[in-house]
Amino acid sequence: MTIMTNALSGALASQMALSASSQNIANLQTKGYTRQAALLTAVGADMSGKSVGNGVQVSSLLRFSDGYKSQQMWRAAAETGQYSQTQPYLTQLERVMGDDTASLSVAVDQFFAALNAVAGDNATSTPLRQQVLTAGGLLAQRFNSLNNVYNAQQQSVSQQRSAIVDAANANISKIAALNARITQANAVGAPASSLIDARDLAIDELAGQMALEVSDQPGGVRDVSLKTGQALVIGNVAGELKAVGGVGAQTFKLEFASTTFGLDAAKLGGQLGGLTVYEQETLRPMQQGVADIARQLSDKINTQLTAGYAMDGTPGKPMFVYTAGATNMLTIAPGMEPTGLAFSSDGTQGDTGNLLKLVNINSQTVTVTGLGTVLLSDADTQLVGKLGVLSQQNQAALATAETMRTHAVDDWQATSGVNQDEEAVNLVEYQNMYQANMKVMSVANSLFDATLAMMG
C-alpha cells in the first residue's frame, strides 16, 4: 500500500505540473502573463529529515515574478509616454514653419521685396503699389495660418489630456478593485495569479500615462501614488483625477477620500506630463514669439506710414491692424488703397523718402519671446532653428526611453515570460514522471495480487 500511495501521489503531482505547463503554453502570447510552475515537495519527512515514504505533493504554484524588474518596466513606460506624445506636435510644427509655402521668413522677404520694387522712378506706379498691398495681405495670412496651427494644437493637447485622465481613472479603479479581489483570494487560499497579472498590466498602462510609485503591502495589495506623492490607490480605495477648464486654461486635480489636491501636470511625467511640458515650454512660447513678430512688424510699418504722405498729399494711414489673441491677429486696414500708401516724406508725388525708411525696417531689431532681441529679417529663421533643436532633443530622449523600455521588458520577460523551449522540456519530463508512477502503480497492484494469492 505504501508503494501504491507513493505512486498515486507522484501521478497526481505530475498531472498538476503538466497542467501548469499547459497553462503557460496556452498563454504564450498573452500580454502581461506571468508563468507558473508546480512546487513539488516530499511528504512525511520526520523531524530528523528522513523520509518515511508518503510520496510527493504540490505544496504551491510558483509565480515567477520580480518586483524590481516590474518597477523598472513601469518607470521606463512613463519616460516613453512623456516623449512619445510630444514628438508628433513638434514634427508638425517643423513641417509647417519650415515649409517655403507657409514660412513667415519667405512672406516677410516678399513683402519687403515688393517695397523695394516701388523705389526709384516707380513710386507712383499703381500696379507696383498694389503688389505691396497684396504682399502685405499674404504676409498677414501667413501669420494667421500659423496662429491657427498653434490654436489647433492647443485644442488637441487639451482634448488629449482629458482623454488620458479618463483612461487613467479607469485604470485606477481597476487596480483598486483587483486589490480587493486578490486580498479575498489570498485569504481563502484561492489562485490569484491571473488577478495579479491583470492588476500589473493596469499599473503598466497607468505608468505610461503618468509616472508612478508602487509599493507592496500585506495581503498581496499594491498601493499606487503619483511620483509627486499624492495617493491614487490605497488598498481597495481609488482616487479620481479631474481635468478642469478648456483650451489654454486647463487645470488638474485629484480627489481622494473626500480630499481634493491641486496638481501641477507638468510634474506628473508620462503622457500627461509630457503634453503639459510641451504646451508650457514650447507651444505657448512659440505662439507668443510669432505674435511678437506680427505686433512689432505692424507697429513699425504703421508708425512709419503715418509719418509720411499719400499720393494726394494727405497724411499717411496705418496699413496693418493687429489684434492680440484673435484668430486672425493681423489684417490689412479696411479701405486701404494703393494710392493711400504713404511713401512720400514731403507730400510730393514721386518722392520715396518715407519708402526708403519703410524698406530699412527689415534690418531693424525686434524682441521675441524665447529669443530675445534679433533682427526682424532673422526672427522667423531663429524660431524655426530653435524648434528644430527642441525636436532633435526630444527625439534623442525618446530613442533613449524606448531603448530602456525595451531592455526593461526583456528583463521582465526573462524572469516572468513563457519560454516555449523550456515548457516543451517540462512537458516531456512531467509526462515521463506520470508514466513512471503509473508503472509503479501497476507493479504495486501485481504485488498486491500476488500477496493475496499466497495468502489464499
C-alpha positions as CSV (number, residue, x, y, z in Angstrom):
1,M,0.0,0.0,0.0
2,T,2.9,2.3,0.7
3,I,4.2,1.8,-2.9
4,M,0.7,2.5,-4.2
5,T,0.3,5.6,-2.2
6,N,3.7,7.0,-3.3
7,A,2.9,6.3,-6.9
8,L,-0.5,7.8,-6.8
9,S,0.9,11.0,-5.2
10,G,3.5,11.1,-7.9
11,A,0.9,10.7,-10.7
12,L,-1.3,13.4,-9.2
13,A,1.7,15.8,-8.7
14,S,2.8,15.2,-12.3
15,Q,-0.7,15.9,-13.5
16,M,-0.7,19.3,-11.7
17,A,2.7,20.1,-13.0
18,L,1.6,19.2,-16.6
19,S,-1.5,21.5,-16.0
20,A,0.8,24.4,-15.0
21,S,3.0,23.9,-18.1
22,S,-0.1,23.6,-20.4
23,Q,-1.4,26.9,-18.9
24,N,1.9,28.6,-19.7
25,I,2.0,27.3,-23.2
26,A,-1.7,28.4,-23.8
27,N,-0.7,31.9,-22.7
28,L,2.5,32.1,-24.7
29,Q,1.3,35.3,-26.5
30,T,-0.9,36.7,-23.7
31,K,0.3,40.2,-22.8
32,G,1.3,40.6,-19.2
33,Y,1.0,36.8,-18.4
34,T,3.4,35.6,-15.7
35,R,4.5,32.0,-16.0
36,Q,3.8,29.5,-13.2
37,A,5.2,26.1,-12.1
38,A,4.2,23.5,-9.6
39,L,6.5,23.4,-6.5
40,L,7.0,19.7,-5.6
41,T,8.0,18.6,-2.0
42,A,8.3,15.3,-0.4
43,V,5.5,14.3,2.0
44,G,6.0,13.0,5.5
45,A,9.6,13.8,6.4
46,D,10.2,13.3,10.1
47,M,11.9,15.7,12.5
48,S,15.3,14.2,11.5
49,G,14.6,15.0,7.9
50,K,14.4,11.3,6.9
51,S,11.6,10.4,4.6
52,V,9.0,8.0,5.9
53,G,7.7,7.2,2.4
54,N,4.5,9.1,2.0
55,G,5.1,10.3,-1.6
56,V,5.2,13.8,-3.1
57,Q,2.8,16.8,-3.1
58,V,2.4,20.1,-4.9
59,S,2.9,22.5,-2.0
60,S,2.1,25.6,-4.1
61,L,2.0,27.1,-7.5
62,L,5.1,29.3,-8.0
63,R,4.6,32.6,-9.8
64,F,7.8,33.8,-11.4
65,S,7.8,37.5,-10.7
66,D,10.5,40.0,-9.8
67,G,9.2,43.2,-8.2
68,Y,12.3,45.2,-9.1
69,K,12.1,44.3,-12.8
70,S,8.4,45.3,-12.8
71,Q,9.3,48.7,-11.2
72,Q,11.9,49.3,-13.9
73,M,9.5,48.5,-16.6
74,W,6.9,50.9,-15.2
75,R,9.4,53.7,-14.9
76,A,10.5,53.2,-18.5
77,A,6.9,53.3,-19.5
78,A,6.5,56.8,-18.0
79,E,9.6,58.1,-19.8
80,T,8.5,56.6,-23.1
81,G,5.0,58.1,-22.7
82,Q,6.3,61.5,-21.9
83,Y,8.4,61.9,-25.1
84,S,6.2,59.9,-27.5
85,Q,3.2,62.2,-27.0
86,T,5.3,65.3,-27.7
87,Q,7.0,64.3,-30.9
88,P,4.1,64.4,-33.3
89,Y,3.3,68.0,-32.4
90,L,7.0,69.0,-32.8
91,T,7.2,67.3,-36.1
92,Q,4.0,69.1,-37.4
93,L,5.3,72.5,-36.4
94,E,8.7,71.8,-38.0
95,R,7.0,70.9,-41.3
96,V,4.7,73.9,-41.2
97,M,7.2,76.6,-40.1
98,G,10.0,75.2,-42.3
99,D,7.9,74.9,-45.5
100,D,8.6,77.6,-48.1
101,T,4.9,77.9,-48.9
102,A,4.0,78.5,-45.3
103,S,7.0,80.0,-43.6
104,L,7.0,83.6,-42.3
105,S,10.5,84.4,-43.4
106,V,9.5,83.9,-47.1
107,A,6.5,86.1,-46.7
108,V,8.5,88.8,-44.9
109,D,11.1,88.8,-47.7
110,Q,8.4,89.0,-50.4
111,F,6.8,92.0,-48.6
112,F,10.0,94.0,-48.4
113,A,10.9,92.9,-52.0
114,A,7.6,94.5,-53.1
115,L,8.5,97.7,-51.3
116,N,11.9,97.7,-53.0
117,A,10.2,97.4,-56.3
118,V,8.4,100.7,-55.9
119,A,11.6,102.6,-55.2
120,G,13.2,104.8,-57.8
121,D,11.1,106.2,-60.5
122,N,8.2,103.7,-59.7
123,A,6.8,105.5,-56.7
124,T,3.7,106.5,-58.5
125,S,3.1,103.1,-60.2
126,T,-0.3,101.9,-59.1
127,P,0.4,98.2,-60.0
128,L,3.6,98.2,-58.0
129,R,1.8,99.8,-55.1
130,Q,-0.9,97.1,-55.4
131,Q,1.8,94.5,-55.2
132,V,2.8,95.9,-51.8
133,L,-0.8,95.6,-50.6
134,T,-1.0,92.1,-52.0
135,A,2.3,91.0,-50.4
136,G,1.1,92.6,-47.1
137,G,-2.1,90.6,-47.3
138,L,-0.2,87.4,-47.9
139,L,2.1,88.2,-45.0
140,A,-0.9,88.7,-42.7
141,Q,-2.3,85.4,-44.0
142,R,0.9,83.6,-43.1
143,F,0.8,84.9,-39.6
144,N,-2.9,84.0,-39.2
145,S,-2.4,80.5,-40.7
146,L,0.5,79.7,-38.4
147,N,-1.5,81.1,-35.4
148,N,-4.4,78.7,-36.4
149,V,-1.9,75.8,-36.3
150,Y,-0.9,76.8,-32.8
151,N,-4.6,77.1,-31.7
152,A,-5.4,73.7,-33.2
153,Q,-2.5,72.2,-31.3
154,Q,-3.7,73.8,-28.1
155,Q,-7.2,72.3,-28.6
156,S,-5.7,68.9,-29.5
157,V,-3.5,68.9,-26.4
158,S,-6.4,69.8,-24.1
159,Q,-8.6,67.1,-25.6
160,Q,-5.8,64.5,-25.5
161,R,-5.1,65.3,-21.8
162,S,-8.8,64.9,-21.0
163,A,-8.9,61.5,-22.7
164,I,-5.7,60.5,-20.8
165,V,-7.4,61.5,-17.5
166,D,-10.5,59.4,-18.3
167,A,-8.3,56.4,-19.3
168,A,-6.2,56.8,-16.1
169,N,-9.3,56.9,-13.9
170,A,-10.4,53.6,-15.5
171,N,-7.0,52.0,-14.6
172,I,-7.0,53.5,-11.1
173,S,-10.5,52.0,-10.4
174,K,-9.4,48.7,-11.9
175,I,-6.3,48.4,-9.7
176,A,-8.3,49.1,-6.6
177,A,-10.9,46.6,-7.5
178,L,-8.3,43.9,-8.2
179,N,-6.5,44.7,-4.9
180,A,-9.8,43.7,-3.2
181,R,-10.2,40.5,-5.2
182,I,-6.6,39.5,-4.6
183,T,-6.9,40.0,-0.9
184,Q,-10.1,37.9,-0.9
185,A,-8.4,35.1,-2.9
186,N,-5.3,35.0,-0.7
187,A,-7.5,34.9,2.4
188,V,-9.2,31.6,1.3
189,G,-6.1,30.2,-0.5
190,A,-7.6,30.5,-4.0
191,P,-5.3,31.1,-7.0
192,A,-4.7,34.8,-7.6
193,S,-2.0,34.8,-10.3
194,S,-4.4,35.9,-13.1
195,L,-5.7,38.7,-10.9
196,I,-2.2,39.8,-10.1
197,D,-1.3,39.8,-13.8
198,A,-4.4,41.9,-14.7
199,R,-3.5,44.4,-11.9
200,D,0.1,44.7,-13.1
201,L,-1.0,45.2,-16.6
202,A,-3.3,48.0,-15.5
203,I,-0.4,49.5,-13.5
204,D,1.8,49.3,-16.6
205,E,-0.8,51.2,-18.7
206,L,-1.2,53.8,-15.9
207,A,2.6,54.2,-15.7
208,G,2.6,55.2,-19.4
209,Q,0.0,57.9,-18.6
210,M,1.8,59.4,-15.6
211,A,4.9,58.5,-13.5
212,L,4.1,56.3,-10.5
213,E,5.4,55.0,-7.2
214,V,4.2,51.4,-6.4
215,S,4.6,49.8,-3.0
216,D,3.7,46.3,-1.9
217,Q,1.5,45.8,1.2
218,P,0.5,42.8,3.3
219,G,-2.1,40.5,1.7
220,G,-0.8,40.9,-1.8
221,V,-2.0,44.6,-2.1
222,R,-0.2,47.1,-4.2
223,D,-0.6,50.8,-3.4
224,V,-0.1,53.3,-6.2
225,S,0.8,57.0,-5.9
226,L,2.0,59.8,-8.1
227,K,5.7,60.5,-8.1
228,T,4.8,63.8,-6.5
229,G,3.4,61.9,-3.5
230,Q,-0.4,62.0,-3.9
231,A,-2.1,58.6,-3.4
232,L,-4.0,57.2,-6.4
233,V,-4.8,53.8,-4.9
234,I,-4.6,52.6,-1.2
235,G,-5.9,49.1,-0.8
236,N,-9.3,49.0,-2.4
237,V,-9.8,52.8,-2.3
238,A,-9.3,54.6,-5.6
239,G,-8.8,58.3,-6.2
240,E,-10.2,60.2,-9.2
241,L,-8.3,62.6,-11.5
242,K,-10.2,65.6,-13.0
243,A,-9.4,67.9,-15.9
244,V,-11.0,71.4,-15.3
245,G,-11.3,74.2,-17.8
246,G,-11.0,74.5,-21.6
247,V,-8.3,75.3,-24.1
248,G,-5.4,77.3,-22.8
249,A,-6.8,77.2,-19.2
250,Q,-6.9,73.6,-18.3
251,T,-6.0,72.6,-14.7
252,F,-5.9,69.3,-13.0
253,K,-6.9,68.0,-9.5
254,L,-7.1,64.7,-7.6
255,E,-9.9,63.7,-5.3
256,F,-9.0,61.0,-2.8
257,A,-11.0,60.1,0.3
258,S,-13.1,63.3,0.3
259,T,-9.9,65.4,-0.1
260,T,-9.0,67.5,-3.2
261,F,-5.4,68.1,-4.2
262,G,-4.3,70.5,-6.9
263,L,-1.9,69.0,-9.4
264,D,0.9,70.5,-11.4
265,A,0.5,68.4,-14.5
266,A,4.0,69.4,-15.8
267,K,5.5,67.4,-12.9
268,L,3.4,64.3,-13.4
269,G,5.5,62.7,-16.0
270,G,4.2,60.2,-18.5
271,Q,1.8,61.2,-21.3
272,L,0.0,63.8,-19.2
273,G,3.2,65.4,-18.0
274,G,4.8,65.3,-21.5
275,L,1.9,67.1,-23.1
276,T,1.8,69.7,-20.4
277,V,5.5,70.4,-20.6
278,Y,5.3,70.8,-24.4
279,E,2.4,73.2,-24.1
280,Q,4.1,75.3,-21.4
281,E,7.7,75.3,-22.7
282,T,7.3,75.0,-26.5
283,L,3.8,75.6,-27.9
284,R,2.8,78.7,-26.0
285,P,6.3,80.5,-26.2
286,M,6.4,79.7,-29.9
287,Q,3.0,81.1,-30.5
288,Q,3.8,84.2,-28.4
289,G,7.1,84.6,-30.4
290,V,5.2,84.7,-33.7
291,A,2.7,87.1,-32.1
292,D,5.6,89.3,-31.0
293,I,6.9,89.5,-34.6
294,A,3.5,90.3,-36.0
295,R,2.8,93.0,-33.5
296,Q,6.2,94.7,-33.8
297,L,6.3,94.4,-37.6
298,S,2.8,96.0,-37.9
299,D,3.7,98.7,-35.3
300,K,6.9,99.7,-37.1
301,I,5.2,99.7,-40.6
302,N,2.2,101.7,-39.3
303,T,4.3,104.2,-37.4
304,Q,6.5,104.9,-40.4
305,L,3.5,105.1,-42.8
306,T,1.7,107.7,-40.5
307,A,4.9,109.8,-40.7
308,G,4.6,110.1,-44.5
309,Y,2.2,111.2,-47.1
310,A,-0.1,109.5,-49.6
311,M,-0.1,110.3,-53.4
312,D,-2.7,113.0,-52.9
313,G,-0.6,114.7,-50.2
314,T,-2.8,113.7,-47.3
315,P,-1.1,112.3,-44.1
316,G,-0.4,108.6,-44.2
317,K,-2.6,106.0,-42.5
318,P,-1.8,102.6,-40.9
319,M,-1.6,99.6,-43.2
320,F,-2.0,96.8,-40.7
321,V,-4.4,96.0,-37.9
322,Y,-3.0,93.8,-35.1
323,T,-5.5,92.2,-32.7
324,A,-3.9,90.3,-29.8
325,G,-5.5,86.9,-29.1
326,A,-7.6,86.9,-32.2
327,T,-7.7,84.0,-34.7
328,N,-6.9,86.5,-37.5
329,M,-4.4,88.6,-35.4
330,L,-3.1,90.5,-38.4
331,T,-5.2,92.1,-41.2
332,I,-4.9,94.8,-43.8
333,A,-6.6,98.0,-42.6
334,P,-10.1,98.4,-44.1
335,G,-10.3,100.8,-47.0
336,M,-6.5,100.9,-47.7
337,E,-5.9,101.7,-51.3
338,P,-2.6,101.6,-53.4
339,T,-2.6,105.4,-53.7
340,G,-3.0,105.7,-49.9
341,L,0.4,104.2,-49.1
342,A,2.4,107.0,-47.6
343,F,5.7,106.6,-49.4
344,S,6.5,110.3,-49.7
345,S,8.3,112.1,-46.9
346,D,7.4,115.7,-48.1
347,G,4.0,115.2,-49.7
348,T,5.1,115.4,-53.3
349,Q,4.3,112.7,-55.8
350,G,7.3,110.5,-56.8
351,D,9.2,111.2,-53.5
352,T,10.4,108.0,-51.9
353,G,11.9,109.3,-48.7
354,N,9.5,107.6,-46.4
355,L,9.5,104.4,-48.6
356,L,13.3,104.0,-48.0
357,K,12.7,104.2,-44.3
358,L,10.0,101.5,-44.7
359,V,12.4,99.3,-46.5
360,N,15.0,99.8,-43.8
361,I,12.6,98.3,-41.2
362,N,13.6,94.8,-42.3
363,S,17.1,95.4,-40.8
364,Q,15.8,96.7,-37.5
365,T,15.5,94.6,-34.4
366,V,12.5,93.1,-32.6
367,T,12.2,91.5,-29.2
368,V,10.8,87.9,-29.5
369,T,9.8,85.6,-26.6
370,G,12.3,82.8,-26.3
371,L,14.9,84.5,-28.5
372,G,15.5,88.0,-27.1
373,T,16.4,90.8,-29.4
374,V,17.0,89.8,-33.0
375,L,16.9,91.3,-36.5
376,L,13.4,91.3,-38.0
377,S,14.7,89.5,-41.1
378,D,16.2,86.7,-38.9
379,A,13.4,86.3,-36.4
380,D,11.5,83.5,-38.0
381,T,14.6,81.7,-39.1
382,Q,15.8,81.6,-35.5
383,L,12.4,80.5,-34.2
384,V,12.5,77.6,-36.7
385,G,16.1,76.8,-35.7
386,K,15.1,76.7,-32.0
387,L,12.2,74.4,-32.8
388,G,14.5,72.1,-34.7
389,V,16.8,71.8,-31.7
390,L,13.9,71.1,-29.4
391,S,12.6,68.4,-31.8
392,Q,16.0,66.8,-32.0
393,Q,16.4,66.8,-28.2
394,N,13.0,65.2,-27.8
395,Q,13.8,62.6,-30.5
396,A,17.0,61.7,-28.7
397,A,15.3,61.4,-25.4
398,L,12.5,59.3,-26.9
399,A,15.0,56.9,-28.5
400,T,16.8,56.5,-25.1
401,A,13.5,56.0,-23.3
402,E,12.4,53.4,-25.9
403,T,15.7,51.5,-25.5
404,M,15.3,51.5,-21.8
405,R,11.7,50.3,-22.1
406,T,12.8,47.5,-24.4
407,H,15.5,46.4,-22.1
408,A,13.2,46.5,-19.1
409,V,10.6,44.5,-20.9
410,D,13.2,41.9,-22.0
411,D,14.5,41.7,-18.4
412,W,11.0,41.1,-17.1
413,Q,10.3,38.6,-19.9
414,A,13.5,36.6,-19.0
415,T,12.0,36.1,-15.5
416,S,8.3,36.1,-15.9
417,G,7.7,35.3,-19.6
418,V,6.9,31.9,-21.0
419,N,9.9,30.1,-22.6
420,Q,8.5,27.8,-25.3
421,D,11.5,25.5,-25.3
422,E,11.6,25.3,-21.5
423,E,8.0,24.4,-21.4
424,A,8.5,21.7,-24.0
425,V,11.2,20.1,-21.9
426,N,8.9,20.3,-18.8
427,L,6.1,18.6,-20.7
428,V,8.3,15.7,-21.6
429,E,9.7,15.4,-18.0
430,Y,6.3,15.5,-16.3
431,Q,4.9,13.1,-18.9
432,N,7.7,10.7,-18.1
433,M,7.1,11.2,-14.4
434,Y,3.4,10.4,-14.8
435,Q,4.1,7.3,-16.9
436,A,6.7,6.1,-14.4
437,N,4.4,6.5,-11.5
438,M,1.6,4.7,-13.4
439,K,4.1,1.8,-14.0
440,V,4.9,1.7,-10.3
441,M,1.2,1.5,-9.5
442,S,0.9,-1.4,-12.0
443,V,3.8,-3.1,-10.2
444,A,2.3,-2.5,-6.8
445,N,-1.0,-3.9,-8.0
446,S,0.7,-7.0,-9.2
447,L,2.5,-7.4,-5.9
448,F,-0.8,-6.9,-4.1
449,D,-2.5,-9.6,-6.2
450,A,0.4,-12.0,-5.7
451,T,0.3,-11.4,-2.0
452,L,-3.4,-12.2,-1.9
453,A,-2.8,-15.3,-3.9
454,M,-0.2,-16.5,-1.5
455,M,-2.4,-15.9,1.5
456,G,-5.2,-17.8,-0.3
